[in-house]
Structures are given as C-alpha cells and as structure tokens.
Amino acid sequence: MEHTLNAVKPKSNGNGNGKSDDSGFMPPLSADYVIVGSGLTGGTIARCLADAGRDVIILERRAHVGGNVHDHKHPSGVRIHTYGPHYFRTGSEEIWDYVNRFAKFYKYEAIVKSLVDGQIENWPIAASYIRRTVGENWKPSFTGLPRNFEEASLAMMPEPIYRKFVKGYSEKQWGVKAEQLSADLARRFDVREDDEPRLMRHKYQGIPRDGYAEFTKNIVAGIPIVMNFDYLNHKHLVTARKRLIFTGPIDEFFFYDLGVLRYRGQRREHTHVADKDFVLPCGQVNNPDPELGPHIRTLEWKHMMPPEEIPEIIGTVLTREYTYDPKDPNYQEYPFPDKENQELYKKYRARAEAIPNLMICGRLGEYRYYDMDQAIGRALVLARQLLAEKVSAVA
C-alpha cells in the first residue's frame, strides 16, 4: 500500500496536518525516542515520555491516530466504533485517573446476549440457565488438566451447553476446530452462579463522551507525529538516538523471514434501519449457531451512546461482524491462540531482545490479546522502565 507522507505536528487537539514541503519530500527524521504506532500502547508511552520532557516523535502509517481505538459518526448521527465495540473497563484507579485526563466518560456497562434456540440468553452463561435446561445436579463434562480450548470449556459446563453457546461461536471466530485452540483462551469467559447481566464486573466502566477518536487524539496532543508514514518502508529516513519503540506486528518488523504469524480480523457490514428506534435488546448479541449464518455477532451502536443523545437519533444502525484472516497488517486484530504461532512468536521475540535499543511491544508486537486497560497498564510500566534507564545516544 502506498502512503502519502504528511509531516504532522498536532495542535492542542492533536489533529494538525500538512506536508513537509510542496513536493511531498520528507527530510530525515530523528528524535531520542521514535515510537512507531499511535495506538494505546504507543500513545501512552509517548505521553509519559513527553510529560517527562523527553524528545519524542510518533510515526503512524494510518490516516488517524489511536490504532483500532477509533470511531466515526454514521450519517444518521449514530457513533460507530470503526474496528468493533470497545467497552472500556478497569479495576485500577490509576488507569481510570489516567484515561480521565483525556476524556469525560459516561457510564456504560456492556450487556451481551447470545441467540440460542431462538431465544436471547445471558452471556456469560448463567448457572441458572444450565439448571433450567440440564438439571439441578449438573456437572462439567471434562475433568483433569485441559489440553485445548474445547477441554477447558467443557471443564466449566456440560457438553450440551458448550455446543449451544461456545463451540460454534469460537470456531466461526477463529476458523479452526475448537480442539486446535489454546486452553488459555477459555479464561476470557466463565459460568456465573447468578444472573448478573453485565459482561464485566470492573469497578470503572464507560465510553468517552466525545468518542474514542477524540480520546486518542488528546492522548498524543502536542507530540510531533508523522501521519501516513510507513516506518518499515522508510527506515532510512529515521534515526532513534536512544530507543526505537515499535508497536506493529513483530513478524512484519523482521519482514516475515522466519514465517508469518496468523491473525484474525473482522469484516463489518453496516445496515441503517430508518423506521425503528431499536432492534436488539442490548448493544451486542452473539450468534453461536453456524446454521443461523456465518456472522459471529450483531451490534447495535445506539445502545452504546450517551442516553441524552439517543432521542435525537432517527432510526438505528446494526453491524454484523464476520471473521477472516487479514493479510494487510492494518486489519490484524486478534493474535491466533495456538501453540504453533506461539512458538514462532518466541523465535521473533528472541531476535528482538538481542537488538540494542529496540523495544517491540503492544498487542501486535507482543502477540498477545490486551484489553484496553491492560494495554494502557502495560504501556505505563514500559514507560517507567524507559524513564529509569540510562541509554547512550546513537552518534
């Protein structure tokens, strides 16, 4: 993909723009800390370094900052999360205080349902549903040490429940049989003893009132940024005097010379329903049954908007998400949870750690699924490490 080179130094709102000259020529770029990528990891590290008075520049190959933490408005006025739903939640007061520096959050506690046997049921699975459909004295269908995702799921629930709620959804999401996936993937959900409707129970939950795009712009406000700039295609123009911090895919950094790591992404289809205020009972309804179509879930964004804005919207917007294996790194969203890809990642990680003054981090750089609060928490730790270390500048 070709990228126009736009030298961007944000104004106070972090959204400036302009070319370096009329020809589009980009002069050599240098800073003590060069950060590749302006997602939550790169943006947070850049913010911490800049606040400490360090010399920082961000290089971003997309036309907007924030990575996948981005949103936009549909012509109807409905705000759509461009790369899928982002429900911010954290139990950390430090992280909550940090994000509130850059946005005002309205309270939003995500509720997710699953379409099972023609009925809308709670997700995560409620033990009351299992008792009602399987029996009071139900037991998990697997005992022992789980070797894969299917066994780890069956260790939590009876097999009929697993097949209704989990198996089809996961196999559509990842494109392989459930027994090929890592057992660790099952840690992302549970079986609940109560009928708690919330997806998560974190103390702090919400969505930025002015949207995620504005939130991420505010994180990097005042920090020099070069937009539409693909670092790997223009490395000869860049000098990191103390540290290069790369937040893109680790295999891409090495030009895939050991092999290609697998990722999953989402293809999204948006539909405006002009004659209804709402269609779904909540913002997200999962579709675990393969016979009901290949999409894994349907989203209704209006549920996720500030309550006072909802009456102003005519109609509603639904989004169906379909998973696929993206070749373009810009659409790689989920590291693949299996042993083969983890082993390949470890080889790339060993190479990265052997290169002086290089830090590869973030969801794509560490080949690990981070929730938003986890990405920020991890970035804060890495930023403190950078501020504490003594690194000699490159001559």
Stockholm file with secondary structure:
# STOCKHOLM 1.0

chainA/1-395         MEHTLNAVKPKSNGNGNGKSDDSGFMPPLSADYVIVGSGLTGGTIARCLADAGRDVIILERRAHVGGNVHDHKHPSGVRIHTYGPHYFRTGSEEIWDYVNRFAKFYKYEAIVKSLVDGQIENWPIAASYIRRTVGENWKPSFTGLPRNFEEASLAMMPEPIYRKFVKGYSEKQWGVKAEQLSADLARRFDVREDDEPRLMRHKYQGIPRDGYAEFTKNIVAGIPIVMNFDYLNHKHLVTARKRLIFTGPIDEFFFYDLGVLRYRGQRREHTHVADKDFVLPCGQVNNPDPELGPHIRTLEWKHMMPPEEIPEIIGTVLTREYTYDPKDPNYQEYPFPDKENQELYKKYRARAEAIPNLMICGRLGEYRYYDMDQAIGRALVLARQLLAEKVSAVA
#=GR chainA/1-395 SS CCCCCEEECCCTTSCCCCCSSTTCCCCCEEEEEEEECCSHHHHHHHHHHHHTTCCEEEECSSSSSSTTCCEEECTTSCEEETTSCCCEEESCHHHHHHHTTTCCEECCCCBEEEEETTEEEEESEEHHHHHHHTCTTCCCSCCSCCCSHHHHHHTTSCHHHHIIIIIHHHHHHHSSCGGGSCGGGGGGCCEESSCCCBSCCCSEEEEETTCHHHHHHHHTTTSCEEESCCGGGCGGGEEEEEEEEECSCHHHHTTTTTCCCCEEEEEEEEEEETTCSCSSSSSEEECCCGGGCSCCEEEEGGGGSCTTTGGGCCSEEEEEEEEECCSSGGGCCEECCSHHHHHHHHHHHHHHHTSTTEEECHHHHTTCCCCHHHHHHHHHHHHHHHHHSCCCCCC
#=GC SS_cons         CCCCCEEECCCTTSCCCCCSSTTCCCCCEEEEEEEECCSHHHHHHHHHHHHTTCCEEEECSSSSSSTTCCEEECTTSCEEETTSCCCEEESCHHHHHHHTTTCCEECCCCBEEEEETTEEEEESEEHHHHHHHTCTTCCCSCCSCCCSHHHHHHTTSCHHHHIIIIIHHHHHHHSSCGGGSCGGGGGGCCEESSCCCBSCCCSEEEEETTCHHHHHHHHTTTSCEEESCCGGGCGGGEEEEEEEEECSCHHHHTTTTTCCCCEEEEEEEEEEETTCSCSSSSSEEECCCGGGCSCCEEEEGGGGSCTTTGGGCCSEEEEEEEEECCSSGGGCCEECCSHHHHHHHHHHHHHHHTSTTEEECHHHHTTCCCCHHHHHHHHHHHHHHHHHSCCCCCC
//
